[in-house]
Every structure is written in C-alpha cells, then in structure tokens.
Amino acid sequence: MSNDNEPVASSATVPTITAEFGNEDSLTGFGGCNNYTSTWTTTEPDGLTIGAVTSQLAACQQDVMDTEKQFFAALANVATYQLEGNQLTLRDAQGAVQVTFVKAVD
C-alpha cells in the first residue's frame, strides 16, 4: 500500500488488511484495527472512486492505528484500478499505486 507516493508498510504487528467489493457498490473490510465500510463506483474504462470510509473506533497499538489511517487515506486517493489475475491494483490520478490487494484463496 502507499499514500502520498510513500509506501505504507505492514509489519508483524499489523493484522492483514482486507477489502470486499460487494454487490450494489458496497465496500467492507478490516483496516488492521477496525472493521470499515464504504462505497465504490466505476467509470469506463478503468476509473474507480471510493466513498468516505466509516469505521469502528477501537484503539490498537500505535503502529497498527498509523497503518490503518494511511490505508484509509490511500483509499480516498484512488482514481483508477487494474485487475490482473488475482491482483487488484488501485492508483491515484497521477498513476501512483495506492493499494494492492491479492484475492484470498477460497
């Protein structure tokens, strides 16, 4: 993940961050500390907008909360998407990678 062209690094203390792009433009997941919800919309050919993120307000270790804050900021920057195989890459309007997700194994 990255935010403002700086990498957002996970650590051994940050749980796996998730995102589920559901039907009817719903986005839900786990930000490392809190569950979150949002919305998403696409435009052709590869535009993507993610709405404001709403999350729980649980407190976690500072590094986990910092990573989650950077993740939510990265989602707000998303302008395009690219899906290749099991990898979804979200980029800002300048093409900088904001978030990369790998599909979980069923």
N, C-alpha and C positions, 0 to 999 in steps of 0.2 A: 504494500500500500504506500501511497505517497500523498503529500499535501503541500501545496505551495512549492512544488518541484523538489521538495526534500523528502527522503524516504521515511515512511512510518514503519519502524521496525518492531516486530514481535519479539518477545523474549520468553524464556522458560516460564516466567510467572504470569504471562498473558494467555488466558484460555483462547481457544480457537474462535475467531470471529466468523459469523455466518450471515448469509443473506438468502432469503427465499423470495424470488419474484413470482408471486402468485397470480391467479386469475383476477380479472377485474382490476388490474393495475395496483394490487397491494404488494407491499414490500415489508417483510418481517424478518427478524433475526436476532442475533446475540452480538453485542458490541464488545464483549470481553469482560464487562462488568454487569451490564443491564440488557434486558430484552428491549427491542425497539420496534417501532412501526413507522411506515412512511407510505408514499405512493410513487408510482413511476408512470411516465408517458413516453412514447416513442414518436419520432417523425422520420420519414424516409430520407435518405437511405439508411442512416446509422445514428440518428440523433436520439438522445436519451436525456430526460430531465427527471431528477429525483426530488420529490417534495420535501418539506420540512420534516425532520426526524423528531418523533416523540419517544421518550424512553422513560424507564423507571428511574428512580433517584437513589438507588442503593450506593453505598460507599464501598470502595475496594482499595487495594494498595495503590499508592500514588502513581506508579508506573503503568498500572492497568488502566486507571482513570485517564491518564495522559494519552495513552494509545487510543482509547475509546473516543476521546474528544477529537483527536486527529482524524480518526476514521470517519466520524460524523461530519467533520469539516470537509474531508475528501469527497464524501457523497454529495455534499452541497455543490461542489465544483464540477460535477460530471456533466459533460455535454454530448459525448458520443460513446458508443460501445462497439466491441468487436468480439464475436464468438467464433472460436476455433477449437474444434473437438470438444473437450471437456473444460476448456478455459474461457472465462469471460473477463475481458479487459475493459475497464471504464477509464475514459480520458477526459481531460478538460478541453476547453475550446482551442487551446494552443497545441493540443496533442500530447500533453504530458500525462503519463499514467498516474491515475489517482488510486485505483483499486484493481487488483487482480484476484478473481475467485476461481477455484478449481472445484468442479462438481464432485460432491460426496459420492462415494461408492454406495450403491444400493444394497 
